[in-house]
Amino acid sequence: MYCAVDRFTWKVIKDPDTSSSVTIFVVNNPHLDVVPKNDLCTDICSELSWVTWDIADIRKGVTFCCNTRELKDKILPFLPNEAL
């Protein structure tokens, strides 16, 4: 039996105090040998003080941090404006 798995898991995180948001993508592929190229967005993980894990850890899932507005314009047009 074959079961399809999404390429990424992702979540929009919004700070209600500043009304800013970020979208976190984790690559969902435990069989990687190298960190994949980020074709989704301009990665902003280094700008986020709370991202303290190794974002390039292939075993735990490579992480990309994206500006939510950029993603809405580029690949997630269905996101509600409240997510921005």
N, C-alpha and C positions, 0 to 999 in steps of 0.2 A: 504494500500500500504506500502511496506517495502522498505527502501532505505539503502543500505550498506554504511558505513562510514569507512574511513581508521582509523586504530588503532592509527597512529601517523601522525602528520604533521611535516615536517622537511625541513631544509634549510642549505646549505653550505654557510658559510661566510668566505671570504678570504681577508686578509690584503695585499694589493698590495705592501706596503712598506717593509714588512718582508717576503712576499710569504708564510705566514703560514695560515692555515685554521682550522676552527672548524665547526662541524656539530651540529646544535641545533635540538633536538627532543622535541616535546610537545605531551604529552599523550592526545589523543582526546576522552575522556570519561567523561562526566559530572556526571556520576552516581557512581563514585568511592567512597568508604568509607575510604580506606587507600591508602597511596602512594605505587604504584607498585614497585616491584623489577626491577632494571635496568639490563636486560639481554643483552643489546645492546653493551655496551662498558665500559671502565673505565671512570667514570664521572670526568670531569675536570672543572665543573662550578666554583668551589672554586678558581681556578687558573686564572679566567678571571675577571679583574677588572670592566669591563663594564656590567657584569651580576649582576644587582642590585635589581632584583625582587625576590620574594619568590619562589624559584624553586620547593618547595614542596606544593604549594597552589593548592589543588585539584579542587577548584571551577574555577580557572583561567587556569588550565592545568599544570600538573607536567612537569618540564623541565629536560632534560638530555643534557649535553654538551659532545661531543665526539671528539676525535682526528680523523680527516677525513681519514687519512691513515689507521688507525686501522679499521674503518668501511669499507673502500674499500676492504681491505684484508678479512674481516669477512662476511659482508652482502650486500655491495653495489659494486660489482665488475664492474658494468656498468659505474661508475663515471669516467669521463675523467681525465687524469693525470693533466690537468690544474686546477682541483679543489683541488689538494693536496698542 
